[in-house]
Amino acid sequence: MTVDERIQRRLADIRVALIGKQAESEAPVAAYCERLNRLVSAVLTETHVGRA
């Protein structure tokens, strides 16, 4: 899958939203947001490594 700049920007937006939701949520939802955020971060990291 090719991750272009548009997708990277959207993933960054999702990452910020997940951080906010995690901060305001109770434990089960906060833990779920944390796991999702790790996945999003991994994709962003991999796409930056691929471009370097």
VMD Tcl script that builds the backbone (N, CA, C; Angstrom):
set m [mol new atoms 156]
animate dup $m
set s [atomselect $m all]
$s set {name element resname resid chain x y z} {
  {N N MET 1 A 0.845 -1.184 0.000}
  {CA C MET 1 A 0.000 0.000 0.000}
  {C C MET 1 A 0.888 1.244 0.000}
  {N N THR 2 A 0.572 2.161 -0.833}
  {CA C THR 2 A 1.293 3.419 -0.896}
  {C C THR 2 A 0.620 4.426 0.037}
  {N N VAL 3 A 1.415 5.029 0.895}
  {CA C VAL 3 A 0.904 6.040 1.825}
  {C C VAL 3 A 1.436 7.391 1.358}
  {N N ASP 4 A 0.545 8.160 0.730}
  {CA C ASP 4 A 0.967 9.465 0.237}
  {C C ASP 4 A 0.813 10.523 1.335}
  {N N GLU 5 A 1.142 11.748 1.000}
  {CA C GLU 5 A 1.104 12.831 1.991}
  {C C GLU 5 A -0.294 13.069 2.535}
  {N N ARG 6 A -1.295 12.902 1.704}
  {CA C ARG 6 A -2.681 13.098 2.145}
  {C C ARG 6 A -3.039 12.078 3.229}
  {N N ILE 7 A -2.667 10.829 3.013}
  {CA C ILE 7 A -2.933 9.784 3.990}
  {C C ILE 7 A -2.124 10.026 5.257}
  {N N GLN 8 A -0.891 10.454 5.113}
  {CA C GLN 8 A -0.064 10.756 6.292}
  {C C GLN 8 A -0.690 11.867 7.131}
  {N N ARG 9 A -1.196 12.906 6.468}
  {CA C ARG 9 A -1.842 14.001 7.202}
  {C C ARG 9 A -3.075 13.498 7.931}
  {N N ARG 10 A -3.860 12.669 7.274}
  {CA C ARG 10 A -5.082 12.138 7.895}
  {C C ARG 10 A -4.739 11.250 9.090}
  {N N LEU 11 A -3.710 10.416 8.948}
  {CA C LEU 11 A -3.283 9.580 10.067}
  {C C LEU 11 A -2.794 10.431 11.235}
  {N N ALA 12 A -2.104 11.517 10.938}
  {CA C ALA 12 A -1.651 12.427 12.001}
  {C C ALA 12 A -2.855 13.049 12.709}
  {N N ASP 13 A -3.891 13.413 11.952}
  {CA C ASP 13 A -5.118 13.949 12.551}
  {C C ASP 13 A -5.784 12.906 13.449}
  {N N ILE 14 A -5.827 11.677 12.977}
  {CA C ILE 14 A -6.424 10.591 13.753}
  {C C ILE 14 A -5.632 10.370 15.035}
  {N N ARG 15 A -4.324 10.442 14.932}
  {CA C ARG 15 A -3.464 10.264 16.107}
  {C C ARG 15 A -3.784 11.309 17.179}
  {N N VAL 16 A -3.934 12.557 16.774}
  {CA C VAL 16 A -4.268 13.637 17.712}
  {C C VAL 16 A -5.644 13.386 18.337}
  {N N ALA 17 A -6.610 12.968 17.527}
  {CA C ALA 17 A -7.957 12.699 18.045}
  {C C ALA 17 A -7.935 11.539 19.044}
  {N N LEU 18 A -7.150 10.521 18.754}
  {CA C LEU 18 A -7.057 9.391 19.677}
  {C C LEU 18 A -6.430 9.796 21.006}
  {N N ILE 19 A -5.436 10.661 20.953}
  {CA C ILE 19 A -4.812 11.152 22.189}
  {C C ILE 19 A -5.847 11.887 23.033}
  {N N GLY 20 A -6.646 12.724 22.393}
  {CA C GLY 20 A -7.689 13.463 23.112}
  {C C GLY 20 A -8.743 12.543 23.701}
  {N N LYS 21 A -9.183 11.569 22.910}
  {CA C LYS 21 A -10.196 10.626 23.380}
  {C C LYS 21 A -9.656 9.772 24.518}
  {N N GLN 22 A -8.392 9.383 24.420}
  {CA C GLN 22 A -7.772 8.576 25.468}
  {C C GLN 22 A -7.745 9.345 26.791}
  {N N ALA 23 A -7.431 10.625 26.721}
  {CA C ALA 23 A -7.323 11.448 27.926}
  {C C ALA 23 A -8.665 11.634 28.629}
  {N N GLU 24 A -9.747 11.624 27.863}
  {CA C GLU 24 A -11.062 11.901 28.460}
  {C C GLU 24 A -11.890 10.644 28.739}
  {N N SER 25 A -11.378 9.487 28.406}
  {CA C SER 25 A -12.149 8.248 28.511}
  {C C SER 25 A -11.772 7.419 29.728}
  {N N GLU 26 A -12.680 6.516 30.057}
  {CA C GLU 26 A -12.421 5.565 31.135}
  {C C GLU 26 A -11.488 4.463 30.631}
  {N N ALA 27 A -11.003 3.667 31.544}
  {CA C ALA 27 A -9.930 2.702 31.287}
  {C C ALA 27 A -10.099 1.821 30.039}
  {N N PRO 28 A -11.224 1.143 29.832}
  {CA C PRO 28 A -11.282 0.251 28.659}
  {C C PRO 28 A -11.165 1.006 27.328}
  {N N VAL 29 A -11.842 2.126 27.238}
  {CA C VAL 29 A -11.796 2.915 26.004}
  {C C VAL 29 A -10.423 3.552 25.849}
  {N N ALA 30 A -9.864 4.042 26.931}
  {CA C ALA 30 A -8.535 4.662 26.885}
  {C C ALA 30 A -7.489 3.650 26.435}
  {N N ALA 31 A -7.588 2.427 26.921}
  {CA C ALA 31 A -6.637 1.386 26.515}
  {C C ALA 31 A -6.791 1.058 25.033}
  {N N TYR 32 A -8.017 1.019 24.554}
  {CA C TYR 32 A -8.278 0.759 23.136}
  {C C TYR 32 A -7.689 1.879 22.277}
  {N N CYS 33 A -7.908 3.124 22.694}
  {CA C CYS 33 A -7.348 4.273 21.958}
  {C C CYS 33 A -5.829 4.206 21.936}
  {N N GLU 34 A -5.232 3.795 23.043}
  {CA C GLU 34 A -3.773 3.674 23.095}
  {C C GLU 34 A -3.272 2.632 22.088}
  {N N ARG 35 A -3.954 1.488 22.029}
  {CA C ARG 35 A -3.541 0.443 21.070}
  {C C ARG 35 A -3.690 0.928 19.634}
  {N N LEU 36 A -4.805 1.580 19.336}
  {CA C LEU 36 A -4.999 2.117 17.989}
  {C C LEU 36 A -3.929 3.148 17.652}
  {N N ASN 37 A -3.601 3.978 18.637}
  {CA C ASN 37 A -2.609 5.019 18.410}
  {C C ASN 37 A -1.231 4.411 18.142}
  {N N ARG 38 A -0.916 3.307 18.801}
  {CA C ARG 38 A 0.357 2.632 18.511}
  {C C ARG 38 A 0.396 2.129 17.073}
  {N N LEU 39 A -0.725 1.624 16.585}
  {CA C LEU 39 A -0.787 1.164 15.191}
  {C C LEU 39 A -0.614 2.327 14.214}
  {N N VAL 40 A -1.317 3.416 14.475}
  {CA C VAL 40 A -1.206 4.600 13.616}
  {C C VAL 40 A 0.227 5.124 13.635}
  {N N SER 41 A 0.819 5.183 14.805}
  {CA C SER 41 A 2.200 5.663 14.927}
  {C C SER 41 A 3.164 4.759 14.163}
  {N N ALA 42 A 2.924 3.457 14.225}
  {CA C ALA 42 A 3.788 2.520 13.497}
  {C C ALA 42 A 3.712 2.749 11.996}
  {N N VAL 43 A 2.525 2.980 11.487}
  {CA C VAL 43 A 2.380 3.256 10.048}
  {C C VAL 43 A 3.100 4.548 9.690}
  {N N LEU 44 A 2.920 5.580 10.501}
  {CA C LEU 44 A 3.593 6.852 10.224}
  {C C LEU 44 A 5.109 6.698 10.276}
  {N N THR 45 A 5.603 5.940 11.239}
  {CA C THR 45 A 7.044 5.715 11.360}
  {C C THR 45 A 7.569 4.963 10.144}
  {N N GLU 46 A 6.871 3.912 9.749}
  {CA C GLU 46 A 7.303 3.113 8.604}
  {C C GLU 46 A 7.304 3.924 7.308}
  {N N THR 47 A 6.330 4.792 7.129}
  {CA C THR 47 A 6.276 5.579 5.903}
  {C C THR 47 A 7.408 6.604 5.873}
  {N N HIS 48 A 7.784 7.135 7.033}
  {CA C HIS 48 A 8.908 8.080 7.071}
  {C C HIS 48 A 10.220 7.363 6.840}
  {N N VAL 49 A 10.360 6.162 7.381}
  {CA C VAL 49 A 11.580 5.374 7.177}
  {C C VAL 49 A 11.710 5.005 5.703}
  {N N GLY 50 A 10.593 4.656 5.082}
  {CA C GLY 50 A 10.608 4.289 3.678}
  {C C GLY 50 A 11.017 5.423 2.759}
  {N N ARG 51 A 10.785 6.649 3.186}
  {CA C ARG 51 A 11.131 7.821 2.357}
  {C C ARG 51 A 12.555 8.297 2.593}
  {N N ALA 52 A 13.153 7.862 3.701}
  {CA C ALA 52 A 14.510 8.344 4.034}
  {C C ALA 52 A 15.560 7.690 3.168}
}
mol reanalyze $m
mol bondsrecalc $m
mol representation Tube
mol addrep $m
